[in-house]
Amino acid sequence: MQVLYVNTDKAILENAWTGKEQGIFLAGPTPRSDDVPSWRPEAVEFLKAKGFTGNVFIPEDKGAERYADYDGQINWEWNGLDAATVQVYWVPRDLKTMPAFTTNVEFGLYAASGKCVLGYPEGAPKMRYLHALAEKFNMPIAHTLEETLDHALDLMKLTHREAV
């Protein structure tokens, strides 16, 4: 498994962006402060334990610093979303610390693509519209991170690319 962050070497990213290898994009809110932990390391550990061997796109800087190039961040995310075999939208939304506003937009852009999975904890605020959109496009919906990732791996097996 190759974990790709925003600040991963550009040559490695450009190869991954071709979409020739399986890839999972971990879409969802990114913490806005250092005192709020990211949910993505737990997702990576789960995928490792399941034996996933493809690319994992993480729209965060690998270091403690936030990515300074906003336009570069946007382009990185668009490239990763397009290259991913499956897009995982895990939305542990907290309106103060992880509002997921960008997640809403990305989810709307790709909901009809057939490569999305939606997950959010029961009781997460402001999820009714995303849930309805997921239902409209027969998207898998889950309420734990693990179940969401299992749906993603199942969806990946249905694609034209080699299974996990």
Secondary structure, 3 states (H helix, E strand, C coil): CEEEECCCCHHHHHHHCCCCCCEEEEECCCCCCCCCCCCHHHHHHHHHHCCCCCEEEECCCCCCCCCCCHHHHHHHHHHHHHHCCEEEEECCCECCCECCHHHHHHHHHHHHHCCEEEECCCCCCCCHHHHHHHHHCCCCEECCHHHHHHHHHHHHHCCCCCCC
